[in-house]
Amino acid sequence: MKSIVVQDRFFDYCMICGSPNIEIHHCIEGTANRRLSDEDKLVIPLCKKHHNEQGISAHYSKEVGTLIHIIAQLAWEKKAIIDRYELPFEDINEDVREQFRRRYGKSYL
């Protein structure tokens, strides 16, 4: 699976600890948002411990979850800016952030 968050050469390793035993984490959760995360390639590799076990993991640590949301939103905005580079620079950031907010229901920044 491709990701706009993690380069292909690093996708076989946990984003937190570097373990080669990974699971795919959808950066933006929820029933509808999971589908959008797939469409937008907002997925990251995490080992089982950092994906879904108590402690420092995406589903149990508010801090880790928040960081993943922010990283995913920034990756999405970067791709949107690159895809729409013809806009005047001063209009790009707010326009793209508003697009993310409309697509995912909120902004993490």
C-alpha positions in Angstrom: 0.0 0.0 0.0 1.3 3.4 -0.9 1.4 6.3 1.6 1.8 10.1 1.2 3.0 10.2 4.8 5.9 7.7 4.7 8.3 7.1 1.8 8.1 3.7 0.1 11.5 2.6 1.3 10.5 3.1 4.9 7.0 1.6 4.7 8.1 -1.8 5.9 9.2 -0.5 9.3 7.3 0.9 12.3 7.2 4.7 12.2 7.9 4.8 15.9 10.5 2.1 16.7 11.7 0.8 13.4 10.5 -2.8 13.9 10.0 -4.7 10.6 6.8 -6.4 11.8 4.2 -3.8 10.9 0.4 -3.3 10.7 -1.2 -0.6 8.6 -2.7 2.3 10.6 -5.2 4.7 9.0 -4.2 8.1 10.2 -7.7 9.6 10.3 -10.1 7.2 12.0 -13.8 6.7 11.9 -16.0 4.8 9.5 -16.2 7.4 6.7 -12.7 8.8 7.4 -11.1 5.4 7.2 -12.3 5.1 3.5 -11.0 8.7 2.9 -7.7 7.8 4.5 -7.4 4.9 2.1 -8.3 7.1 -0.9 -5.8 9.8 0.2 -3.1 7.3 1.2 -3.0 8.6 4.7 -1.7 5.4 6.2 1.4 4.7 8.2 3.3 1.5 9.3 3.2 0.7 13.0 4.2 -2.4 14.9 1.5 -4.1 16.9 2.8 -2.5 20.2 2.6 1.0 18.7 -0.6 0.4 16.8 -3.1 -1.1 19.1 -1.7 -2.0 22.6 -2.0 -0.1 25.8 0.7 2.5 26.4 2.4 4.4 23.7 0.3 3.5 20.7 -1.9 5.2 18.1 -5.2 3.9 19.6 -4.3 4.3 23.3 -2.1 7.4 23.6 -3.8 10.7 23.0 -0.4 12.3 22.4 0.6 9.7 19.7 -2.8 9.9 18.1 -2.7 13.7 18.0 0.8 13.7 16.5 -0.3 11.2 13.8 -3.3 13.4 12.9 -1.1 16.5 12.6 1.5 14.6 10.5 -1.2 13.2 8.2 -2.9 16.6 7.8 0.5 18.2 6.9 1.2 15.5 4.4 -2.3 15.9 2.8 -1.9 19.7 2.6 1.6 19.4 1.1 0.3 17.1 -1.6 -2.7 19.4 -2.2 -0.3 22.4 -2.6 1.9 20.4 -5.0 -1.1 19.3 -7.0 -2.4 22.9 -7.2 0.8 24.9 -7.5 -0.8 27.3 -9.9 -2.6 29.2 -7.1 -1.1 32.5 -5.8 1.1 31.5 -2.9 -0.7 33.7 -0.3 -4.0 31.9 -1.0 -2.7 28.4 -0.8 -2.3 27.6 2.9 -5.8 28.7 4.1 -7.5 27.3 1.0 -5.9 23.9 1.5 -6.5 23.8 5.2 -10.2 24.6 4.6 -10.3 21.8 2.0 -8.9 19.3 4.6 -11.4 20.6 7.2 -14.3 20.1 4.7 -13.1 16.6 3.7 -12.4 15.2 7.2 -14.7 17.3 9.3 -12.0 19.1 11.3 -8.5 20.5 11.3 -5.8 19.2 13.7 -3.7 22.3 13.3 
